[in-house]
Amino acid sequence: MPPASLSMTFFYFTHRFSHMLTPAAQFLTYAEAVALYQQLKEAEVDALVKTCGPPSFPFGDGLFYQLLIEEADVPLARETVEAFELQRAAPKAVRCSRCRAEGAAPLLRPAWWQRLYYAGTVLHKCTQCGTEFPV
């Protein structure tokens, strides 16, 4: 027989999430799912993190994560989720790999060997230290 605390936790979980759940966000990385979960927790919205997407090998879990919330909590979570999605969709600033300064610009005319060696990437040049690096 399981300990009383375990059965009480199971009862709370099944009772708390027995209502219809709706996805608040899908196809998140693990770090994004944890960050959004914490933001929703601060907004006093209960959320459930679950794997989703295509299976990974060899274990079969989803490659991505989704956050599920109760339908009643959707209005409370809407502002938090929308702000998170805007932040997630915003392009990340390119930082120099050497001095970590922002504002590196794409290299306009890379040498032929750089085009060959760095095929599929864009070379950037730092405005502060002059380092060339692929992104």
N, CA and C of each residue as an Amber inpcrd file, in Angstrom:
protein
   405
   0.8450000  -1.1790000   0.0000000   0.0000000   0.0000000   0.0000000
   0.8920000   1.2440000   0.0000000   0.5960000   2.2270000  -0.8650000
   1.4420000   3.4200000  -0.9230000   1.2900000   4.2720000   0.3300000
   2.3110000   5.0460000   0.6380000   2.2090000   5.9300000   1.7950000
   1.0690000   6.9270000   1.6220000   0.5850000   7.4370000   2.7330000
  -0.5560000   8.3550000   2.7080000  -0.2420000   9.6150000   1.9080000
   0.9880000  10.1100000   2.0160000   1.3280000  11.3440000   1.3040000
   1.2910000  11.1340000  -0.2080000   1.7110000   9.9510000  -0.6600000
   1.6900000   9.6630000  -2.0880000   0.2610000   9.5610000  -2.6000000
  -0.5980000   8.8710000  -1.8640000  -1.9820000   8.7530000  -2.3120000
  -2.6890000  10.1040000  -2.2550000  -2.3470000  10.9290000  -1.2710000
  -2.9450000  12.2610000  -1.1840000  -2.4830000  13.1290000  -2.3550000
  -1.2050000  13.0140000  -2.7240000  -0.6890000  13.7570000  -3.8700000
  -1.3940000  13.3120000  -5.1420000  -1.5740000  12.0060000  -5.3020000
  -2.2660000  11.4890000  -6.4780000  -3.7040000  11.9950000  -6.5120000
  -4.3760000  12.0000000  -5.3660000  -5.7450000  12.4960000  -5.3040000
  -5.7940000  13.9660000  -5.6980000  -4.8670000  14.7600000  -5.1660000
  -4.8450000  16.1830000  -5.4950000  -4.6130000  16.3790000  -6.9860000
  -3.6580000  15.6300000  -7.5330000  -3.3290000  15.7650000  -8.9470000
  -4.5250000  15.3880000  -9.8170000  -5.1500000  14.2460000  -9.5410000
  -6.2710000  13.8170000 -10.3710000  -7.4760000  14.7270000 -10.1780000
  -7.6710000  15.2200000  -8.9660000  -8.7920000  16.1200000  -8.7280000
  -8.5360000  17.4780000  -9.3730000  -7.3110000  17.9650000  -9.2440000
  -6.9740000  19.2930000  -9.7560000  -7.0190000  19.3220000 -11.2760000
  -6.5640000  18.2600000 -11.9290000  -6.4970000  18.2410000 -13.3780000
  -7.5630000  17.3410000 -13.9940000  -8.6670000  17.1460000 -13.3070000
  -9.7190000  16.3080000 -13.8570000 -10.5830000  17.0710000 -14.8570000
 -10.4440000  18.3770000 -14.9100000 -11.1980000  19.1820000 -15.8560000
 -10.5170000  19.1330000 -17.2200000 -11.1700000  19.6970000 -18.2130000
 -10.6200000  19.6940000 -19.5620000  -9.3730000  20.5730000 -19.6230000
  -8.2990000  20.0100000 -20.1560000  -7.0530000  20.7550000 -20.3000000
  -6.9120000  21.2290000 -21.7370000  -6.3480000  22.3980000 -21.8840000
  -6.1350000  22.9620000 -23.2100000  -4.6680000  23.3720000 -23.3390000
  -4.0700000  23.1930000 -24.5110000  -2.6630000  23.5740000 -24.6580000
  -2.4860000  25.0910000 -24.6260000  -1.5840000  25.5430000 -23.7850000
  -1.2530000  26.9670000 -23.7210000  -0.1340000  27.2820000 -24.7000000
   0.8020000  26.3590000 -24.8570000   1.9140000  26.5270000 -25.7920000
   2.3920000  25.1410000 -26.2010000   2.8250000  25.0190000 -27.4510000
   3.2870000  23.7310000 -27.9590000   4.6340000  23.8870000 -28.6440000
   5.3010000  22.7550000 -28.8430000   6.5860000  22.6690000 -29.5310000
   7.6410000  23.5650000 -28.8860000   7.7320000  23.4630000 -27.5700000
   8.7250000  24.2050000 -26.8050000   9.9330000  23.3220000 -26.5380000
  11.0910000  23.9350000 -26.3840000  12.2380000  23.1880000 -25.8900000
  12.0400000  22.9980000 -24.3910000  12.8740000  22.1620000 -23.7980000
  12.7410000  21.9270000 -22.3600000  12.9480000  23.2220000 -21.5780000
  13.9590000  24.0010000 -21.9530000  14.2440000  25.2580000 -21.2460000
  13.0800000  26.2400000 -21.3880000  12.4890000  26.3230000 -22.5830000
  11.3470000  27.2110000 -22.7850000  10.1440000  26.7530000 -21.9700000
   9.9220000  25.4400000 -21.9220000   8.7890000  24.9050000 -21.1600000
   8.9410000  25.2120000 -19.6750000  10.1370000  25.0600000 -19.1530000
  10.3750000  25.3500000 -17.7360000  10.1930000  26.8370000 -17.4570000
  10.6980000  27.6850000 -18.3470000  10.5650000  29.1370000 -18.1520000
   9.0990000  29.5600000 -18.1670000   8.3330000  29.0580000 -19.1230000
   6.9150000  29.4160000 -19.1870000   6.1530000  28.8400000 -18.0000000
   6.5060000  27.6400000 -17.5880000   5.8700000  27.0330000 -16.4150000
   6.0770000  27.9160000 -15.1850000   7.2990000  28.4150000 -15.0060000
   7.5890000  29.2830000 -13.8610000   6.8070000  30.5930000 -13.9500000
   6.7040000  31.1540000 -15.1480000   5.9480000  32.3970000 -15.3150000
   4.4680000  32.1820000 -15.0140000   3.9240000  31.0550000 -15.4590000
   2.5210000  30.7610000 -15.1700000   2.3060000  30.4860000 -13.6860000
   3.2810000  29.8630000 -13.0610000   3.1850000  29.5990000 -11.6250000
   3.1560000  30.9120000 -10.8430000   3.9710000  31.8860000 -11.2740000
   3.9660000  33.2030000 -10.6320000   2.6290000  33.9120000 -10.8310000
   1.9620000  33.6320000 -11.9590000   0.6520000  34.2240000 -12.2290000
  -0.4730000  33.4070000 -11.5960000  -0.1020000  32.4240000 -10.7800000
  -1.0420000  31.5500000 -10.0720000  -1.9350000  30.7570000 -11.0210000
  -1.3170000  30.2550000 -12.0970000  -2.0010000  29.3850000 -13.0450000
  -1.3190000  28.0240000 -12.9780000  -2.0970000  26.9850000 -12.6650000
  -1.5450000  25.6360000 -12.6280000  -1.3560000  25.1360000 -14.0520000
  -0.2000000  24.5430000 -14.3040000   0.1100000  24.0470000 -15.6430000
   0.6960000  22.6480000 -15.5400000   0.5830000  21.9240000 -16.6250000
   1.1240000  20.5740000 -16.7300000   2.0370000  20.5420000 -17.9460000
   3.2720000  20.0960000 -17.7680000   4.2290000  19.9940000 -18.8670000
   4.1940000  18.5690000 -19.3910000   4.0760000  18.4400000 -20.7060000
   3.9560000  17.1250000 -21.3250000   4.7610000  17.1130000 -22.6150000
   5.3200000  15.9630000 -22.9660000   6.0550000  15.8700000 -24.2260000
   5.0710000  15.8460000 -25.3900000   5.5380000  16.3180000 -26.5350000
   4.7130000  16.2930000 -27.7430000   5.6300000  16.2710000 -28.9550000
   5.0530000  16.1270000 -30.1120000   5.8280000  16.1520000 -31.3420000
   6.3070000  14.7780000 -31.7470000   7.1700000  14.7310000 -32.7510000
   7.6500000  13.4420000 -33.2460000   8.4830000  12.7270000 -32.1900000
   8.4490000  11.4050000 -32.1900000   9.2000000  10.6660000 -31.1720000
  10.7000000  10.7400000 -31.4050000  11.4270000  10.6860000 -30.3130000
  12.8820000  10.6250000 -30.4030000  13.3020000   9.1720000 -30.2430000
  14.3980000   8.8380000 -30.8110000  14.9010000   7.4760000 -30.6880000
  16.0060000   7.4590000 -29.6650000  16.1960000   6.4740000 -28.8840000
  15.5550000   5.1710000 -28.8850000  14.3800000   5.0600000 -27.9270000
  14.0560000   6.1110000 -27.1870000  13.0860000   5.9540000 -26.1040000
  11.6540000   6.2740000 -26.4980000  11.4230000   7.0380000 -27.5360000
  10.0820000   7.2790000 -28.0170000   9.3660000   8.4700000 -27.4190000
   9.9960000   9.1990000 -26.4910000   9.3640000  10.4140000 -25.9770000
   9.3610000  11.4750000 -27.0660000   8.4750000  12.4410000 -26.9350000
   8.4240000  13.5200000 -27.9100000   9.6630000  14.3940000 -27.8310000
  10.0190000  14.9740000 -28.9480000  11.1890000  15.8500000 -28.9910000
  10.9100000  17.2020000 -28.3520000   9.6460000  17.5880000 -28.3140000
   9.2710000  18.8980000 -27.8140000   8.3450000  18.7570000 -26.6160000
   7.9980000  19.8880000 -26.0290000   7.1310000  19.8980000 -24.8590000
   5.9650000  20.8440000 -25.1010000   4.8840000  20.5960000 -24.3820000
   3.7360000  21.4910000 -24.4130000   3.2770000  21.7480000 -22.9880000
   2.6510000  22.8890000 -22.7830000   2.0850000  23.2240000 -21.4820000
   0.5750000  23.1810000 -21.5930000  -0.0350000  22.4390000 -20.6960000
  -1.4850000  22.3200000 -20.6650000  -2.0110000  23.0550000 -19.4430000
  -3.0940000  23.7950000 -19.6350000  -3.7430000  24.4930000 -18.5270000
  -5.2330000  24.2050000 -18.5870000  -5.9090000  24.4510000 -17.4900000
  -7.3540000  24.2600000 -17.4620000  -8.0270000  25.3450000 -18.2950000
  -9.1630000  24.9850000 -18.8760000  -9.8900000  25.9500000 -19.6970000
 -10.2970000  27.1780000 -18.8930000 -10.5880000  26.9940000 -17.6250000
 -10.9980000  28.1220000 -16.7820000  -9.8560000  29.1090000 -16.5540000
  -8.6070000  28.6410000 -16.6750000  -7.4450000  29.5010000 -16.4380000
  -6.9350000  30.2040000 -17.6940000  -7.5620000  29.9570000 -18.8300000
  -7.0920000  30.5540000 -20.0840000  -7.0700000  32.0800000 -20.0230000
  -8.1250000  32.7410000 -19.5250000  -8.0500000  34.2110000 -19.4580000
  -6.9220000  34.7190000 -18.5530000  -6.6380000  34.0000000 -17.4710000
  -5.5490000  34.4080000 -16.5750000  -4.1850000  34.2450000 -17.2360000
  -4.0480000  33.2190000 -18.0570000  -2.7550000  32.8960000 -18.6500000
  -2.5070000  33.5940000 -19.9800000  -3.5400000  34.1450000 -20.5830000
  -3.4140000  34.6970000 -21.9370000  -2.3000000  35.7390000 -22.0420000
  -2.2730000  36.6970000 -21.1470000  -1.2740000  37.7680000 -21.2170000
   0.1480000  37.2170000 -21.0460000   0.3190000  36.3060000 -20.1090000
   1.6380000  35.7170000 -19.8660000   2.1190000  34.9290000 -21.0730000
   1.2340000  34.1280000 -21.6520000   1.6090000  33.2980000 -22.8000000
   1.9010000  34.1690000 -24.0210000   1.1020000  35.2000000 -24.2440000
   1.3410000  36.0810000 -25.3900000   2.6810000  36.8060000 -25.2600000
   3.0060000  37.2750000 -24.0630000   4.2990000  37.9350000 -23.8470000
   5.4460000  36.9530000 -24.0610000   5.2590000  35.7220000 -23.6080000
   6.2890000  34.6970000 -23.7900000   6.4880000  34.3880000 -25.2720000
   5.3970000  34.2750000 -26.0200000   5.4970000  33.9830000 -27.4540000
   6.1850000  35.1210000 -28.2080000   5.9040000  36.3640000 -27.8330000
   6.5860000  37.4960000 -28.4720000   8.0840000  37.4590000 -28.1940000
   8.4360000  37.1820000 -26.9540000   9.8530000  37.1060000 -26.5780000
  10.5270000  35.9390000 -27.2840000   9.8090000  34.8420000 -27.4360000
  10.3590000  33.6500000 -28.0800000  10.5720000  33.8700000 -29.5760000
   9.6770000  34.6240000 -30.2020000   9.7580000  34.8520000 -31.6430000
  10.7390000  35.9600000 -32.0210000  11.1240000  36.7750000 -31.0550000
  12.0480000  37.8780000 -31.3480000  13.4180000  37.3180000 -31.7200000
  14.0450000  37.9010000 -32.7350000  15.3740000  37.4040000 -33.1200000
  16.3990000  37.6720000 -32.0170000  17.2540000  36.7080000 -31.8250000
  18.2960000  36.8330000 -30.8070000  19.4370000  37.6940000 -31.3480000
  20.0180000  38.5000000 -30.4870000  21.1450000  39.3390000 -30.8840000
  22.3690000  38.4630000 -31.1380000  23.0850000  38.7680000 -32.2100000
  24.2920000  38.0180000 -32.5410000  25.4320000  38.5560000 -31.6890000
  26.0600000  37.6650000 -30.9450000  27.1860000  38.0430000 -30.0870000
  28.4730000  37.4680000 -30.6530000  29.5270000  38.2070000 -30.4770000
  30.8450000  37.7640000 -30.9140000  31.2560000  36.5420000 -30.0980000
  31.8310000  35.5620000 -30.7670000  32.2470000  34.3490000 -30.0690000
  33.5090000  34.5680000 -29.2370000  34.1990000  35.6600000 -29.4690000
  35.4400000  35.9250000 -28.7330000  35.2370000  36.9100000 -27.5820000
  34.6790000  38.0930000 -27.8800000  34.5580000  39.1290000 -26.8450000
  33.1270000  39.2790000 -26.3220000  32.1670000  38.5330000 -26.8820000
  30.7550000  38.5250000 -26.4630000  30.0430000  39.8580000 -26.6860000
  30.5990000  40.7310000 -27.5170000  29.9610000  42.0150000 -27.8190000
  28.8200000  41.8020000 -28.8090000  27.7770000  42.6060000 -28.6680000
  26.6540000  42.5430000 -29.6060000  26.9340000  43.4440000 -30.7990000
  26.1980000  43.2330000 -31.8610000  26.2960000  44.1160000 -33.0100000
  27.2040000  43.6170000 -34.1090000  27.5320000  42.3440000 -34.1230000
  28.3510000  41.8100000 -35.2090000  27.5390000  41.8480000 -36.4960000
  28.1810000  42.2680000 -37.5720000  27.5000000  42.4090000 -38.8620000
  27.9040000  41.2730000 -39.7930000  27.0020000  40.8800000 -40.6960000
  27.3700000  39.8420000 -41.6660000  28.5450000  40.2940000 -42.5340000
  29.4260000  39.3710000 -42.8120000  30.5800000  39.6430000 -43.6680000
  30.0750000  39.7120000 -45.1060000  30.2950000  40.8390000 -45.7720000
  29.7180000  41.0510000 -47.0960000  30.3750000  40.2060000 -48.1790000
  31.6940000  40.1270000 -48.1670000  32.4000000  39.3760000 -49.2110000
  33.4060000  38.4090000 -48.5930000  32.9260000  37.2390000 -48.1680000
  33.8840000  36.2650000 -47.6370000  34.7590000  35.7000000 -48.7540000
  35.9480000  35.2810000 -48.3960000  36.8680000  34.6810000 -49.3630000
  36.2660000  33.3790000 -49.8890000  36.7630000  32.9000000 -51.0210000
  36.1970000  31.6960000 -51.6320000  36.3150000  30.4960000 -50.7100000
  37.4380000  30.3990000 -49.9860000  37.6140000  29.2500000 -49.1000000
  36.6690000  29.3370000 -47.9000000  36.3320000  30.5650000 -47.4790000
  35.3720000  30.7190000 -46.3870000  33.9700000  30.3270000 -46.8430000
  33.6130000  30.6770000 -48.0630000  32.3040000  30.2750000 -48.5940000
  32.2060000  28.7600000 -48.6830000  33.3080000  28.1180000 -49.0490000
  33.3310000  26.6640000 -49.1630000  33.3270000  26.0050000 -47.7820000
  34.1920000  26.4770000 -46.8980000  34.3410000  25.8710000 -45.5730000
  33.1110000  26.1110000 -44.6950000  32.5320000  27.2990000 -44.7660000
  31.3890000  27.6570000 -43.9250000  30.0680000  27.5910000 -44.6920000
  29.9710000  26.6920000 -45.6580000  28.7510000  26.5580000 -46.4630000
  27.5520000  26.2900000 -45.5510000  26.4540000  26.9910000 -45.8140000
  25.2390000  26.8150000 -45.0210000  25.1600000  27.7150000 -43.8060000
  26.1750000  28.5120000 -43.5660000  26.1600000  29.4550000 -42.4480000
  26.4220000  30.8570000 -42.9850000  26.2610000  31.8290000 -42.1310000
  26.5490000  33.2120000 -42.4930000  27.7060000  33.6800000 -41.6240000
  28.7610000  34.1450000 -42.2630000  29.9000000  34.6640000 -41.5120000
  29.6020000  36.0750000 -41.0270000  29.9470000  36.3240000 -39.7830000
  29.7840000  37.6490000 -39.1890000  31.1470000  38.1640000 -38.7570000
  31.2670000  39.4840000 -38.6950000  32.5070000  40.1030000 -38.2420000
  32.1790000  41.0490000 -37.0990000  32.9030000  40.8760000 -36.0060000
  32.6970000  41.7120000 -34.8270000  33.2180000  43.1180000 -35.1030000
  32.4470000  44.1050000 -34.7010000  32.8560000  45.4950000 -34.9140000
  33.8870000  45.9510000 -33.8900000  34.0110000  45.2240000 -32.7800000
  34.9540000  45.6460000 -31.7420000  36.3090000  44.9600000 -31.8580000
  36.3120000  43.6270000 -31.9900000  37.6030000  42.9260000 -32.0010000
  37.9960000  42.4160000 -33.3890000  37.0800000  42.4530000 -34.3520000
  37.4000000  42.0490000 -35.7150000  37.3550000  40.5550000 -35.9730000
  36.9200000  39.7670000 -35.0260000  36.8470000  38.3200000 -35.2010000
  35.7540000  37.9640000 -36.1970000  36.0610000  37.0210000 -37.0810000
  35.0690000  36.5020000 -38.0190000  34.6010000  35.1500000 -37.4980000
  33.2800000  34.9560000 -37.4620000  32.7280000  33.7160000 -36.9170000
  31.4290000  33.3720000 -37.6350000  31.1230000  32.0690000 -37.7530000
  29.8810000  31.6520000 -38.4190000  28.7010000  31.6630000 -37.4540000
  27.5350000  31.8950000 -38.0140000  26.2890000  31.8200000 -37.2400000
  25.3310000  30.9310000 -37.9930000
